[in-house]
Amino acid sequence: MARPAPSVERTVRLLKFLADRPKERFSLSDISRSLDFNKATCHAMLVELVDEGMLIRHPVDKRFMLGPALVNLGTAAALDAHEALDIAKAEMVAIHDDLEVSCVATCLVGEDVVVMARRDVDRPLFGYLPVGNRSPANPPYAKEFMAWAPPNEVERWLDRADPRLSARERAQYHDDLAHVRENGYHATSFDQAMMLARIVEMLNGLPGAAELRAAIEERARERRGRADLDPEESPRSIMAIRAPVFDPTGAVVLALGIGQFPPNASSATVLGYAERLREGARRITDVLHGAPPAISGASTAPTLRRTS
């Protein structure tokens, strides 16, 4: 696979640095030091981006921040999702009321999954992400979007995995995505590994965090090969189920997710929840005149397979 040109790679790093801090301004020295860029090279990049409207430079303190052109690109990526959300809100209320579960709508903006709306139950919320939260769409997350993405986008998604995936692991991910397509939804596990992942995010950079992360990744690899749930088993390991909403081009414009299941629900019940969610996502897709891209040999028979 071809590697990006160094100048492009540096520009992407610079833009990501500023995008992660959209309300802050940085001097040339701040940016070059934080990214370990040559100061002259960094200055040339900043001047070019200012000229293109991607960045703006404060007239007094001469510091840089995101410009209107870049902000507009991100907003444009979410416009279709907002339109879909207007249609999805009534379905979210119905799913919430019918199943007595939390219902969340998310969209993919660039390389982030953004929480667009939520309808929550009164039960304790584990791993709560507020509206507006942006989470990196890196493996193993965002399978509900990547399962129907073009092959080149899937490969870029897999390339973002940290640590780098082996050939065997990449093949397993492709198998996972095929299973998501076959089911029409993605069921994620809520076990010790998933809970610890949240803790690692909070402890990032502290002593022991790297070792804990390695243990979590090993746990995730073990779970990835687990078989489908039997309808009579306990559903306690299922944290959430997410189903795609498609636009007329076949892209996943929105994903609906459910979670916070009643504590005594059987796996057969949770399987019914998954089907209800899938039906709701299909109705929204129909209103949008959307359809999933053609996938040869895909099955529509529902099972509840957990993936990390």
C-alpha positions in Angstrom: 0.0 0.0 0.0 1.3 3.4 -1.0 2.4 5.7 1.9 1.0 9.3 2.0 3.4 12.0 0.9 5.3 13.6 3.8 3.8 17.0 3.1 0.2 15.6 3.1 0.9 13.6 6.2 2.2 16.7 8.1 -0.8 18.8 6.9 -3.2 16.1 8.2 -1.5 16.0 11.5 -1.6 19.8 11.8 -5.3 19.9 11.0 -6.1 17.1 13.4 -4.2 18.9 16.2 -6.3 22.0 15.7 -9.5 20.1 15.2 -9.1 18.4 18.6 -8.9 21.9 20.2 -11.4 23.9 18.1 -11.9 26.7 20.6 -8.1 27.3 21.2 -5.6 29.4 19.4 -1.9 28.4 19.0 1.2 30.3 18.0 3.7 29.0 15.4 6.0 28.0 18.2 3.2 26.1 20.0 2.3 24.1 16.9 5.8 23.4 15.7 6.9 22.2 19.1 3.8 20.1 19.8 4.0 18.3 16.4 7.8 18.3 16.2 7.8 20.2 12.9 10.6 22.3 11.5 9.5 25.9 12.3 10.1 27.2 8.8 8.2 24.3 7.2 5.4 24.7 9.7 5.1 28.4 9.0 4.8 27.8 5.2 2.0 25.2 5.9 0.1 27.6 8.1 0.3 30.5 5.7 -1.0 28.3 2.9 -3.9 27.0 5.0 -4.8 30.6 6.1 -4.8 31.6 2.4 -7.2 28.8 1.6 -9.5 29.7 4.5 -8.8 26.5 6.3 -7.3 28.4 9.2 -7.5 32.0 10.5 -4.8 34.0 12.2 -5.8 36.4 15.0 -4.9 39.9 13.9 -3.5 40.9 17.4 -1.8 37.8 19.0 -1.0 36.2 15.6 -2.2 32.8 16.8 -3.9 30.2 14.6 -7.2 28.4 14.9 -9.7 26.6 12.6 -11.0 28.6 9.8 -14.5 28.8 8.2 -13.7 26.6 5.2 -12.6 23.7 7.4 -15.5 24.1 9.7 -17.9 24.1 6.8 -16.4 20.9 5.5 -17.2 19.2 8.8 -20.7 20.7 8.9 -21.4 19.6 5.4 -20.5 16.0 6.3 -23.2 16.1 9.0 -26.0 17.8 7.0 -27.5 14.6 5.6 -27.3 13.0 9.0 -29.3 16.0 10.5 -31.9 15.6 7.8 -32.2 11.9 8.5 -32.3 12.6 12.2 -35.4 14.8 11.7 -37.2 11.8 10.3 -35.6 9.3 12.8 -36.8 11.1 16.0 -40.3 9.7 15.9 -38.9 6.2 15.4 -36.5 6.7 18.3 -39.3 7.6 20.6 -41.3 4.6 19.5 -38.4 2.2 20.0 -37.7 3.7 23.4 -41.3 3.4 24.5 -41.9 0.0 22.9 -38.8 -1.7 24.3 -38.1 0.4 27.4 -34.5 0.8 26.4 -32.2 3.7 25.6 -32.1 4.7 21.9 -29.1 6.7 20.5 -28.5 8.1 17.0 -25.0 8.5 15.7 -23.3 9.6 12.5 -19.9 9.4 11.0 -18.1 12.7 10.4 -14.6 12.3 9.0 -12.9 9.8 11.3 -15.2 10.3 14.3 -18.5 8.9 15.4 -20.7 11.7 16.7 -23.7 11.3 19.0 -26.6 13.2 17.4 -29.5 12.4 19.7 -30.6 10.1 22.6 -33.7 8.9 24.4 -32.7 7.3 27.7 -34.3 5.1 30.3 -34.0 5.7 34.0 -31.8 2.7 34.7 -28.1 3.4 35.3 -26.2 4.3 32.2 -22.9 2.6 31.6 -20.4 4.2 29.2 -22.7 7.2 28.8 -21.7 9.5 25.9 -23.6 12.8 25.7 -25.0 14.4 22.6 -22.2 16.0 20.6 -19.6 13.6 21.9 -17.0 12.6 19.2 -15.2 9.3 19.5 -12.5 8.1 17.1 -13.9 5.6 14.5 -11.0 3.2 14.8 -11.2 -0.6 15.0 -13.0 -2.2 16.7 -15.5 0.6 16.8 -17.8 1.8 14.0 -18.5 -1.6 12.4 -22.1 -0.5 11.8 -20.7 2.1 9.4 -17.8 0.2 8.0 -19.8 -3.0 7.1 -21.3 -1.2 4.1 -18.4 1.1 3.3 -16.5 0.9 0.0 -13.4 -1.4 0.2 -10.9 1.4 0.2 -12.6 3.0 3.2 -12.6 -0.3 5.0 -8.9 -0.7 4.4 -8.2 2.9 5.7 -10.3 2.1 8.8 -8.3 -1.1 9.4 -5.1 0.9 8.9 -6.0 3.1 11.9 -6.0 0.2 14.3 -3.4 0.6 17.1 -1.5 -1.6 17.4 -1.2 -2.5 13.7 -3.3 -5.5 12.7 -1.8 -8.7 11.5 -3.0 -10.2 8.2 -5.0 -12.8 10.3 -6.6 -10.0 12.4 -7.5 -8.1 9.2 -9.2 -11.1 7.8 -11.1 -11.6 11.0 -12.4 -8.0 10.8 -13.5 -8.6 7.3 -15.4 -11.7 8.5 -17.0 -9.6 11.3 -18.1 -6.9 8.9 -19.7 -9.6 6.6 -21.6 -10.9 9.6 -22.9 -7.4 10.4 -24.1 -7.1 6.9 -25.8 -10.4 7.0 -27.6 -9.6 10.2 -28.4 -6.0 9.4 -27.1 -4.8 12.8 -24.1 -4.9 15.0 -24.3 -6.3 18.6 -21.4 -5.3 20.9 -20.3 -7.0 24.0 -20.5 -5.4 27.5 -18.0 -7.4 29.5 -15.0 -6.6 31.7 -12.9 -5.7 28.6 -15.3 -3.1 27.4 -15.6 -1.5 30.8 -11.8 -1.5 31.3 -11.4 0.2 27.9 -13.3 3.3 29.2 -11.0 3.3 32.3 -7.9 3.1 30.0 -9.1 6.2 28.1 -9.3 8.1 31.4 -5.9 6.8 32.6 -4.1 7.3 29.3 -0.5 8.3 30.0 -0.5 7.2 33.6 1.7 4.4 35.0 0.2 1.0 34.2 -2.2 2.2 31.5 -0.2 0.6 28.7 -0.1 -2.8 30.4 -3.9 -2.6 31.0 -4.5 -1.7 27.4 -2.5 -4.7 26.2 -4.6 -7.0 28.5 -7.8 -5.5 27.1 -6.7 -6.0 23.5 -5.9 -9.6 24.3 -9.3 -10.0 25.8 -10.9 -8.5 22.7 -9.0 -10.9 20.4 -10.3 -13.8 22.4 -13.9 -12.7 22.2 -13.8 -12.0 18.5 -14.1 -15.7 17.7 -17.0 -16.4 20.0 -20.0 -18.2 18.6 -23.5 -16.8 18.3 -25.6 -16.7 21.4 -28.2 -19.3 22.1 -31.6 -17.8 22.5 -31.9 -19.3 26.0 -28.6 -17.8 27.3 -28.3 -14.7 29.4 -27.9 -11.5 27.4 -25.7 -9.8 30.1 -22.7 -9.6 27.8 -24.6 -7.6 25.2 -24.1 -3.9 25.7 -25.7 -2.4 22.7 -27.2 -3.2 19.3 -26.8 -0.7 16.3 -28.5 -0.7 13.0 -27.8 1.4 9.9 -30.0 3.9 8.1 -29.1 4.3 4.4 -29.4 7.3 2.0 -30.2 7.0 -1.7 -26.6 6.4 -2.6 -26.3 3.4 -0.3 -24.2 5.1 2.3 -24.9 4.7 6.0 -26.1 8.2 6.8 -27.1 7.4 10.4 -27.0 4.6 12.9 -29.6 3.8 15.5 -28.4 2.1 18.7 -30.2 0.6 21.7 -28.9 -0.4 25.1 -29.7 -0.4 28.8 -31.8 -3.5 28.4 -34.0 -4.6 31.3 -31.9 -6.7 33.7 -34.1 -9.8 33.5 -34.5 -9.9 29.7 -33.7 -13.2 28.1 -31.5 -13.5 25.0 -34.6 -14.4 23.0 -36.0 -11.1 24.1 -32.9 -9.2 23.2 -32.9 -10.9 19.8 -36.4 -9.5 19.4 -35.1 -6.1 20.3 -32.6 -6.3 17.5 -35.2 -7.2 15.0 -37.4 -4.3 16.2 -34.4 -1.9 15.8 -33.7 -3.3 12.4 -37.3 -2.7 11.3 -37.2 0.8 12.6 -34.0 1.6 10.7 -35.6 0.1 7.6 -38.6 2.4 7.9 -36.4 5.5 8.2 -34.4 4.3 5.2 -37.6 3.9 3.2 -38.7 7.4 4.0 -35.4 8.7 2.9 -35.8 6.7 -0.4 -32.5 5.0 0.6 -31.3 1.4 0.2 -28.3 -0.6 1.3 -25.7 -1.3 -1.4 -26.0 -4.6 -3.1 -24.1 -7.3 -1.2 -24.0 -10.6 -3.1 -24.8 -13.7 -0.9 -25.9 -11.7 2.1 -28.3 -13.5 4.4 -31.2 -11.7 6.2 -31.7 -14.4 8.9 -31.1 -12.7 12.3 -28.7 -14.1 14.8 -27.1 -12.4 17.8 -23.3 -12.7 17.3 -21.2 -10.6 19.6 -18.2 -8.8 18.2 -15.7 -6.6 20.1 
